[in-house]
Amino acid sequence: MSPESATVTYAIDSNMSRFTVKAFASGLLSGLGHNPTLAIRGYSGTAKVAPDSLENASLQVRIQADSLTVTDDVSQKDRQDIESRMKQDVLETSRFSEIAFDSTQISASKSGDGPFTAAITGDLTLHGVTQSLTFNAQVVVSGTTIRGFGEFSVRQTDYDITLVSVAGGTLKVKDELKISFDILAKQQS
């Protein structure tokens, strides 16, 4: 049996998964500012995995750029302002409606019965710019499900995103964003 025929396709269950983006404030007024956390609500994807190895695995994820919402406890007005600014000025969702990740290589190791420790490399397309990205994840293959979790950082300027500032530039969003994920995917029949 070839490795391709031994792979199983899993679809991401967005109801049982979580993606968040954390931004960080800087500048003179950063102590008064806030580090917004955004939830990614609209996404889908597939993982193709051989149950006993991740060496021939692949991962594709598609995110609706306008599906990010503020999760912090802020006023409705602040929430709307942050989300509007993010969608119009930062992500420019009317021009760049989709964020995509396509793996190009996955290497993994496993010790005992624990999870796989995987290094996932692929192409991240954000704001119309594609860059290679490598991040680590813990991956558990169990029966008809696969779960992957971890975090990685991206720099907005690597994707031609203009950094946002307010209050005359005394409060700015830092270049680096931290993305956390806990994804559950179910085997397709």
N, C-alpha and C positions, 0 to 999 in steps of 0.2 A: 504494500500500500504506500503510495507517495505521500510526502508530508502535506501536500495541498488537500488530498482527500481525507486526511485525518483531522483537518481543522474543523472547528465548530464555529458558527456565526452567532454572536450574541448582540442583542440590541439594547442600547441604553434605556433604562426605565427612569425618565425624568421625574416621576413622582417619588421615587425612592432614592434619588441622587441629589447631590448638592454641589454647586459651584459658587464661589464667592470671590470678589475682587476687593482688595483693601488698598485705599489710597492714603498717602501721608502728607500732612501739611508742613510747610516750612515758611520762613520769613519772620519779620519782626513781630507779627501778631499770631504766630503759630500756636502759642500757648492758649490763646482764646479760640483758635480755630478747632476744627474737628477733623478727624481722620475717617472719612466716610467708608462704610462697608456696603458693597453692592452685591445683590444676589442676581445671578444669571438665571432667568426663568424659562426662556425658550431655547431649547437645544435638543439635538438628536445625534445619534451616532451608532457605529457598529465596531465591534472587536472580533477579529478572527483569530482563534486560539486553538492549538492542540492541547488537550487536557493535561498532558504530562510535561509540557515544555512551552516556554514563551519564545523560543528562538525563531520560529517562523510566524510569529504573531503579527497582526497589523491593527491599527486603530485609526478611525476616521471620526471626527466630531465636527458638527455644524452648529453655530450659535447665531441666533437672531440678534443682531447688534442692538436693536431697540428694546430688547427684553430685560435690560438691566434695571433693577429697582433698588432704591436705598432701603437698607434694613435697619438703620440706626433709629433710635428714639429721638426724632427731630420733629419740629412743627410741620404741619401739612404744607405751609408756604415754603419752608426751607427744602422740604423733600421735593416739591415741584420745581423749585429753582435749580437744585442740584441735578435732578434728572433731566430737565430741559437743557441745561448747559452742557451736560455730558453728551446727550444725544445730538444736539445741534452743533456745538462748537468743538467738542473733543472727538467723538466718534464719527460725526457727520453721517448719521445713519441714512439720510435720504440718498447719499451717494454710495455708501459702503454698507449695505444692509446685512452682510453675512461675515462672520468671523469663522475661519476654517482651520482645522489641524488635520494633517495627514502624516502618519508615521512613515519613516523611511527605514528605520532600523530599531529593533528592540532586542536588548540583551538582558539576560536575567540569570540569577542564581537562587538557589533554595537550600536552606539548611534544615534537615529533618522534615517534620510535618508542618513547619511554619509557612508563612507566606513567601511568595517569590519577592525578591528585591530586584526591580527592573530599572534599567536606564532606557528611557524612551527618547528617540531622536526623530524629529520630523519637521515639516514645514508648517509654520504658523502664518496665516494670511490675516492681517489686521489692518484696517484703514487703507486697503488697496496695496499694501506692501507685504511681500513674503520674505520671511527670515527663517533660517534653520534654528531650531530650539531643542535643547536636551534637558530633560528633567528626570528625577527619580520618583518611583512610585512603589508602594507595597501592593502586591496583587495576590488575591486569593481565588483559586478556581475550585468551586465546590458544587458538584452535581450539575444542575442546570443553570447556575449563576456564576458570574465572575464579578469581583469587586476590586476596584483600584482606588487608592487614596494617596494623597501627598500634596505638595505645594511647589510652586516655582515663581520666579520673578521675571517681569519683562520691563524694559525701559520704553516709555512712550515715544521718545525721540527716535528710537530705532525703527519706528513705524510711521514716521513723518507726522506725528501727532503734536500739535502745539500745546505746550503746558499752560494750564489755566491759572490765572491769578485774579484776585479781587482786592478791593480796598486799596486801589492805587498801587498794586504790586506788593503790598506789605504782607499779604497772605497768599501763598502759592501752593500748588500741588506739586510734590516732588515727582521726579521723572520715573522712579521705580514704583511699580505696582506689584503686589503680592497676590497670586491666584492660588486658592485652595480648592481641592476637589475631593469628593467622596462619591464615586460612581458605582452604581449597581447595574449590571447588564444581565438580561435573561436570554437563555438559549432560544433560538428561532427554530420552529418545527418545519 
